[in-house]
Amino acid sequence: MTKLHTDQFLGNNEKFARGTAVHQSVHPGKQPIQPSKRVAVVACMDARLDVEDLLGLQTGDAHIIRNAGGVVTDDAIRCLIISTTCSTPTRSS
């Protein structure tokens, strides 16, 4: 993640803290499986936490992995590995 992204996320968080919504809640259409900003976020699974709005992420910007406490565990690392190595979705018949 570049400093540019970090600065943008911090700025978006300041807007969120002031009560400004920065996430556009619309269906963006077909998206590639890899996140456009090449970012992954590990966050708490608390349903009250709106990670997209908190960081100003749009659909398709980042992989968001949620677990209890937003802790980077072995399972979270495994999810990150899978999310970065899968290039196409697969479906079973």
DSSP file (Angstrom, degrees, kcal/mol; ACC not computed):
  #  RESIDUE AA STRUCTURE BP1 BP2  ACC     N-H-->O    O-->H-N    N-H-->O    O-->H-N    TCO  KAPPA ALPHA  PHI   PSI    X-CA   Y-CA   Z-CA
    1    1 A M              0   0    0      0, 0.0     2,-0.1     0, 0.0    37,-0.1   0.000 360.0 360.0 360.0 131.4    0.0    0.0    0.0
    2    2 A T     >  -     0   0    0      1,-0.1     4,-2.0     4,-0.0     3,-0.3  -0.407 360.0-111.8 -83.5 161.4    1.4    3.3   -1.0
    3    3 A K  H  > S+     0   0    0      1,-0.2     4,-3.1     2,-0.2     5,-0.3   0.849 117.5  63.7 -58.4 -34.1    1.5    6.4    1.3
    4    4 A L  H  > S+     0   0    0      1,-0.2     4,-2.1     2,-0.2    -1,-0.2   0.930 104.5  44.6 -57.2 -46.8   -1.0    7.9   -1.1
    5    5 A H  H  > S+     0   0    0     -3,-0.3     4,-2.9     2,-0.2     5,-0.2   0.923 112.7  51.9 -63.6 -44.0   -3.6    5.3   -0.2
    6    6 A T  H  X S+     0   0    0     -4,-2.0     4,-2.4     1,-0.2    -2,-0.2   0.933 110.9  47.1 -59.5 -46.8   -2.8    5.6    3.5
    7    7 A D  H  X S+     0   0    0     -4,-3.1     4,-2.3     1,-0.2    -1,-0.2   0.895 112.5  50.4 -61.4 -40.2   -3.2    9.4    3.4
    8    8 A Q  H  X S+     0   0    0     -4,-2.1     4,-2.5    -5,-0.3    -2,-0.2   0.921 110.6  48.7 -64.6 -44.0   -6.5    9.0    1.5
    9    9 A F  H  X S+     0   0    0     -4,-2.9     4,-2.2     2,-0.2    -2,-0.2   0.897 111.9  49.3 -64.0 -40.2   -7.8    6.4    4.0
   10   10 A L  H  X S+     0   0    0     -4,-2.4     4,-1.9    -5,-0.2    -1,-0.2   0.902 111.7  48.8 -66.0 -40.4   -6.9    8.7    6.9
   11   11 A G  H  X S+     0   0    0     -4,-2.3     4,-1.9     2,-0.2    -2,-0.2   0.907 111.2  49.7 -63.8 -41.7   -8.6   11.7    5.2
   12   12 A N  H  X S+     0   0    0     -4,-2.5     4,-2.5    43,-0.2    -2,-0.2   0.876 108.3  53.9 -64.0 -37.1  -11.7    9.6    4.6
   13   13 A N  H  X S+     0   0    0     -4,-2.2     4,-2.6     2,-0.2    -1,-0.2   0.878 105.9  52.7 -65.9 -37.1  -11.7    8.5    8.2
   14   14 A E  H  X S+     0   0    0     -4,-1.9     4,-1.3     2,-0.2    -1,-0.2   0.910 109.9  48.4 -62.9 -41.5  -11.6   12.1    9.3
   15   15 A K  H  <>S+     0   0    0     -4,-1.9     5,-2.6     2,-0.2     4,-0.4   0.921 111.3  50.6 -62.4 -43.9  -14.7   12.8    7.1
   16   16 A F  H ><5S+     0   0    0     -4,-2.5     3,-1.6    38,-0.3    -2,-0.2   0.912 106.8  54.1 -59.6 -44.1  -16.4    9.7    8.6
   17   17 A A  H 3<5S+     0   0    0     -4,-2.6    -1,-0.2     1,-0.3    -2,-0.2   0.800 106.6  52.5 -62.8 -28.7  -15.7   11.0   12.1
   18   18 A R  T 3<5S-     0   0    0     -4,-1.3    -1,-0.3    -3,-0.3    -2,-0.2   0.496 127.0-101.5 -83.8  -4.4  -17.4   14.3   11.2
   19   19 A G  T < 5S+     0   0    0     -3,-1.6     2,-0.5    -4,-0.4    -3,-0.2   0.593  76.5 138.1  98.2  11.4  -20.4   12.4   10.0
   20   20 A T      < -     0   0    0     -5,-2.6     2,-0.4    -6,-0.1    -1,-0.3  -0.808  48.7-136.1 -94.3 125.0  -19.8   12.6    6.3
   21   21 A A        +     0   0    0     -2,-0.5    33,-0.1     1,-0.1    32,-0.1  -0.642  27.0 171.9 -77.8 131.7  -20.6    9.3    4.3
   22   22 A V        +     0   0    0     -2,-0.4     2,-0.5    31,-0.2    -1,-0.1   0.463  49.6  92.5-118.8  -6.6  -17.8    8.6    1.8
   23   23 A H        -     0   0    0     35,-0.1     2,-0.8     2,-0.0    35,-0.1  -0.793  69.8-140.0 -90.3 127.7  -18.9    5.1    0.6
   24   24 A Q        -     0   0    0     -2,-0.5     2,-2.0    33,-0.1    35,-0.4  -0.786  10.6-152.3 -89.3 110.1  -21.2    5.1   -2.4
   25   25 A S        +     0   0    0     -2,-0.8     2,-0.3    33,-0.1    -1,-0.1  -0.446  52.8 113.6 -85.9  67.4  -23.7    2.4   -1.8
   26   26 A V  S    S-     0   0    0     -2,-2.0    33,-0.2    33,-0.0    -2,-0.1  -0.954  75.6-100.3-132.9 154.2  -24.5    1.4   -5.3
   27   27 A H        -     0   0    0     -2,-0.3     3,-0.1     1,-0.1    -2,-0.1  -0.634  30.3-161.3 -74.8 120.5  -23.9   -1.7   -7.4
   28   28 A P        -     0   0    0      0, 0.0    -1,-0.1     0, 0.0     2,-0.1   0.474  32.4-123.9 -85.2  -0.2  -20.8   -1.1   -9.5
   29   29 A G        -     0   0    0      2,-0.0     2,-0.1     0, 0.0     0, 0.0  -0.470  66.0  -2.4  87.6-167.3  -21.4   -3.8  -12.0
   30   30 A K  S    S-     0   0    0     -2,-0.1    -3,-0.0    -3,-0.1     0, 0.0  -0.363  70.7-170.9 -64.5 133.5  -18.9   -6.6  -12.8
   31   31 A Q        -     0   0    0     -2,-0.1    29,-0.1     2,-0.0     2,-0.1  -0.923  25.7-108.8-124.9 148.1  -15.7   -6.3  -10.9
   32   32 A P        -     0   0    0      0, 0.0     4,-0.1     0, 0.0    56,-0.1  -0.382  31.1-119.3 -68.3 157.7  -12.3   -8.2  -11.2
   33   33 A I  S    S+     0   0    0     54,-0.4    55,-0.1     2,-0.1    53,-0.1   0.827  95.3  76.6 -70.8 -30.6  -11.6  -10.6   -8.3
   34   34 A Q  S    S-     0   0    0     53,-0.2     2,-0.1     1,-0.1    50,-0.1  -0.627  96.4-106.1 -80.7 138.1   -8.4   -8.7   -7.3
   35   35 A P    >   -     0   0    0      0, 0.0     3,-1.2     0, 0.0    26,-0.3  -0.378  20.0-133.7 -66.5 139.3   -9.0   -5.5   -5.4
   36   36 A S  T 3  S+     0   0    0     24,-3.0    25,-0.2     1,-0.3    26,-0.1   0.804 106.6  44.0 -65.5 -30.6   -8.4   -2.3   -7.5
   37   37 A K  T 3  S-     0   0    0     24,-1.8    -1,-0.3    23,-0.2    25,-0.1   0.444 105.6-127.7 -92.5   0.5   -6.4   -0.6   -4.7
   38   38 A R    <   +     0   0    0     -3,-1.2     2,-0.3    23,-0.2    24,-0.1   0.920  64.4 134.9  53.8  47.8   -4.4   -3.8   -4.0
   39   39 A V  E     -a   62   0A   0     22,-0.7    24,-2.3   -38,-0.1     2,-0.4  -0.941  41.5-162.4-127.9 145.5   -5.3   -3.5   -0.3
   40   40 A A  E     -a   63   0A   0     -2,-0.3     2,-0.4    22,-0.2    24,-0.2  -0.989   7.6-161.7-125.5 141.1   -6.6   -5.9    2.3
   41   41 A V  E     -a   64   0A   0     22,-2.9    24,-3.2    -2,-0.4     2,-0.6  -0.984   6.9-156.9-123.4 129.7   -8.2   -4.8    5.6
   42   42 A V  E     +a   65   0A   0     -2,-0.4     2,-0.3    22,-0.2    24,-0.2  -0.942  30.8 165.8-103.6 121.6   -8.6   -7.0    8.7
   43   43 A A  E     -a   66   0A   0     22,-2.7    24,-1.9    -2,-0.6    27,-0.5  -0.880  41.1 -87.1-135.7 162.6  -11.5   -5.7   10.8
   44   44 A C  E     -a   67   0A   0     -2,-0.3    24,-0.2    25,-0.3     5,-0.1  -0.385  32.8-129.1 -66.8 147.2  -13.7   -6.7   13.6
   45   45 A M        +     0   0    0     22,-1.5    23,-0.1    -2,-0.1    -1,-0.1   0.425  62.5 135.4 -80.7   3.0  -16.8   -8.6   12.6
   46   46 A D    >   -     0   0    0     21,-0.3     3,-1.9     1,-0.2    -2,-0.0  -0.335  55.2-142.0 -53.9 120.9  -19.0   -6.2   14.7
   47   47 A A  T 3  S+     0   0    0      1,-0.3    -1,-0.2    -2,-0.1    -2,-0.0   0.680  96.9  65.5 -64.3 -18.2  -22.0   -5.4   12.4
   48   48 A R  T 3  S+     0   0    0      2,-0.0     2,-0.7     1,-0.0    -1,-0.3   0.647  82.2  91.3 -77.8 -14.0  -22.0   -1.8   13.6
   49   49 A L    <   -     0   0    0     -3,-1.9     2,-1.1    -5,-0.1     3,-0.2  -0.741  60.0-165.2 -88.5 113.7  -18.6   -1.2   12.0
   50   50 A D     >  +     0   0    0     -2,-0.7     4,-3.0     1,-0.2     5,-0.2  -0.758   9.2 179.6 -99.3  87.7  -18.9    0.0    8.4
   51   51 A V  H  > S+     0   0    0     -2,-1.1     4,-2.0     1,-0.2     6,-0.4   0.874  77.5  54.5 -59.2 -41.5  -15.4   -0.5    7.1
   52   52 A E  H  >>S+     0   0    0      1,-0.2     5,-2.3     2,-0.2     4,-1.1   0.938 115.1  38.3 -60.1 -47.7  -16.1    0.8    3.7
   53   53 A D  H  45S+     0   0    0      3,-0.2    -2,-0.2     2,-0.2   -31,-0.2   0.888 111.9  58.8 -71.3 -38.4  -17.5    4.1    4.9
   54   54 A L  H  <5S+     0   0    0     -4,-3.0   -38,-0.3     1,-0.2    -1,-0.2   0.860 122.0  25.1 -58.2 -37.7  -14.9    4.3    7.7
   55   55 A L  H  <5S-     0   0    0     -4,-2.0   -43,-0.2    -5,-0.2    -1,-0.2   0.431 108.7-115.1-107.5  -2.1  -12.0    4.2    5.1
   56   56 A G  T  <5 +     0   0    0     -4,-1.1     2,-0.2     1,-0.2    -3,-0.2   0.812  57.9 162.2  72.6  29.1  -13.9    5.6    2.1
   57   57 A L      < -     0   0    0     -5,-2.3     2,-0.3    -6,-0.4    -1,-0.2  -0.578  26.4-149.8 -82.9 144.6  -13.6    2.3    0.2
   58   58 A Q    >   -     0   0    0     -2,-0.2     3,-2.5   -35,-0.1     4,-0.4  -0.718  41.3 -72.9-105.6 162.6  -15.8    1.5   -2.7
   59   59 A T  T 3  S+     0   0    0    -35,-0.4    -1,-0.1    -2,-0.3   -35,-0.0  -0.335 123.5  20.3 -55.7 127.1  -16.9   -1.9   -3.8
   60   60 A G  T 3  S+     0   0    0      2,-0.3   -24,-3.0   -29,-0.1    -1,-0.3   0.360  94.4 104.6  94.1  -4.7  -14.0   -3.7   -5.4
   61   61 A D  S <  S+     0   0    0     -3,-2.5   -24,-1.8   -26,-0.3   -22,-0.7   0.875  86.5   2.1 -74.7 -37.7  -11.3   -1.5   -3.8
   62   62 A A  E     -a   39   0A   0     -4,-0.4     2,-0.5   -24,-0.1    -2,-0.3  -0.972  67.0-109.5-149.7 155.4  -10.1   -3.9   -1.1
   63   63 A H  E     -a   40   0A   0    -24,-2.3   -22,-2.9    -2,-0.3     2,-0.6  -0.805  36.0-157.9 -83.5 130.6  -10.4   -7.4    0.4
   64   64 A I  E     -a   41   0A   0     -2,-0.5     2,-0.5   -24,-0.2   -22,-0.2  -0.957   8.6-171.5-117.2 117.7  -12.1   -7.1    3.8
   65   65 A I  E     -a   42   0A   0    -24,-3.2   -22,-2.7    -2,-0.6     2,-0.4  -0.937   7.6-166.2-110.9 122.5  -11.5   -9.9    6.2
   66   66 A R  E     +a   43   0A   0     -2,-0.5     2,-0.3   -24,-0.2   -22,-0.2  -0.883  17.7 149.4-113.6 139.8  -13.6   -9.8    9.4
   67   67 A N  E >   -a   44   0A   0    -24,-1.9     3,-1.5    -2,-0.4   -22,-1.5  -0.931  57.8 -59.1-151.7 176.4  -13.1  -11.8   12.6
   68   68 A A  G >  S-     0   0    0     -2,-0.3     3,-0.6     1,-0.3   -24,-0.1  -0.467 123.7  -2.7 -64.5 116.9  -13.7  -11.4   16.3
   69   69 A G  G 3  S-     0   0    0     -2,-0.4   -25,-0.3     1,-0.2    -1,-0.3   0.358 107.0 -94.6  85.8  -5.2  -11.7   -8.4   17.4
   70   70 A G  G <  S+     0   0    0     -3,-1.5     2,-0.3   -27,-0.5    -1,-0.2   0.887  71.9 166.0  62.6  38.1  -10.1   -7.7   14.0
   71   71 A V    <   -     0   0    0     -3,-0.6     2,-1.4   -28,-0.1    -1,-0.2  -0.694  43.8-125.0 -92.8 137.1   -7.1   -9.8   15.1
   72   72 A V        +     0   0    0     -2,-0.3     2,-0.1   -30,-0.1    -1,-0.0  -0.681  49.1 164.9 -81.2  96.0   -4.5  -11.0   12.5
   73   73 A T     >  -     0   0    0     -2,-1.4     4,-2.4     1,-0.1     5,-0.2  -0.441  56.1 -93.5-102.7 177.4   -4.6  -14.7   13.3
   74   74 A D  H  > S+     0   0    0      1,-0.2     4,-2.4     2,-0.2     5,-0.1   0.892 128.8  52.4 -57.8 -39.1   -3.3  -17.7   11.4
   75   75 A D  H  > S+     0   0    0      2,-0.2     4,-2.3     1,-0.2    -1,-0.2   0.899 107.8  50.0 -65.9 -40.1   -6.8  -18.0    9.9
   76   76 A A  H  > S+     0   0    0      2,-0.2     4,-2.3     1,-0.2    -2,-0.2   0.907 111.2  49.7 -64.1 -41.0   -6.7  -14.3    8.8
   77   77 A I  H  X S+     0   0    0     -4,-2.4     4,-2.5     2,-0.2    -2,-0.2   0.913 109.4  51.8 -62.0 -42.8   -3.3  -14.9    7.2
   78   78 A R  H  X S+     0   0    0     -4,-2.4     4,-2.4     1,-0.2    -2,-0.2   0.908 109.5  49.8 -60.5 -42.5   -4.7  -17.9    5.4
   79   79 A C  H  X S+     0   0    0     -4,-2.3     4,-2.7     2,-0.2    -1,-0.2   0.898 110.1  50.8 -63.1 -40.8   -7.6  -15.9    4.0
   80   80 A L  H  X S+     0   0    0     -4,-2.3     4,-1.7     2,-0.2    -2,-0.2   0.909 110.0  49.8 -62.8 -42.1   -5.1  -13.2    2.8
   81   81 A I  H  X S+     0   0    0     -4,-2.5     4,-1.4     1,-0.2    -2,-0.2   0.939 113.4  45.6 -62.2 -46.7   -3.0  -15.8    1.1
   82   82 A I  H  X S+     0   0    0     -4,-2.4     4,-1.7     1,-0.2     3,-0.3   0.914 111.8  51.9 -62.9 -42.8   -6.1  -17.3   -0.6
   83   83 A S  H  < S+     0   0    0     -4,-2.7    -1,-0.2     1,-0.2    -2,-0.2   0.790 114.1  43.3 -67.7 -26.2   -7.5  -13.8   -1.6
   84   84 A T  H  < S+     0   0    0     -4,-1.7    -1,-0.2    -3,-0.2    -2,-0.2   0.661 116.1  45.7 -93.3 -16.3   -4.2  -12.8   -3.2
   85   85 A T  H  < S+     0   0    0     -4,-1.4     2,-0.5    -3,-0.3    -2,-0.2   0.661  89.9  89.3-100.5 -17.3   -3.5  -16.1   -5.0
   86   86 A C     <  +     0   0    0     -4,-1.7    -4,-0.0    -5,-0.2     0, 0.0  -0.689  46.4 175.8 -80.9 123.5   -6.9  -16.7   -6.6
   87   87 A S        +     0   0    0     -2,-0.5   -54,-0.4     1,-0.3   -53,-0.2   0.717  66.9  25.6-101.0 -23.4   -7.1  -15.1   -9.9
   88   88 A T  S    S-     0   0    0    -55,-0.1    -1,-0.3   -56,-0.1     2,-0.1  -0.999  81.8-113.5-139.1 142.8  -10.5  -16.3  -11.0
   89   89 A P        -     0   0    0      0, 0.0     2,-0.4     0, 0.0   -56,-0.0  -0.439  29.7-150.9 -70.4 147.3  -13.6  -17.4   -9.0
   90   90 A T        -     0   0    0     -2,-0.1     2,-0.4     2,-0.0     0, 0.0  -0.925   7.4-163.2-119.4 147.8  -14.6  -21.1   -9.3
   91   91 A R        -     0   0    0     -2,-0.4     2,-0.3     2,-0.0     0, 0.0  -0.986  14.7-134.6-129.3 139.3  -18.0  -22.5   -9.0
   92   92 A S              0   0    0     -2,-0.4    -2,-0.0     1,-0.1     0, 0.0  -0.696 360.0 360.0 -90.0 147.0  -19.0  -26.1   -8.4
   93   93 A S              0   0    0     -2,-0.3    -1,-0.1     0, 0.0    -2,-0.0   0.480 360.0 360.0 -77.5 360.0  -21.8  -27.5  -10.5
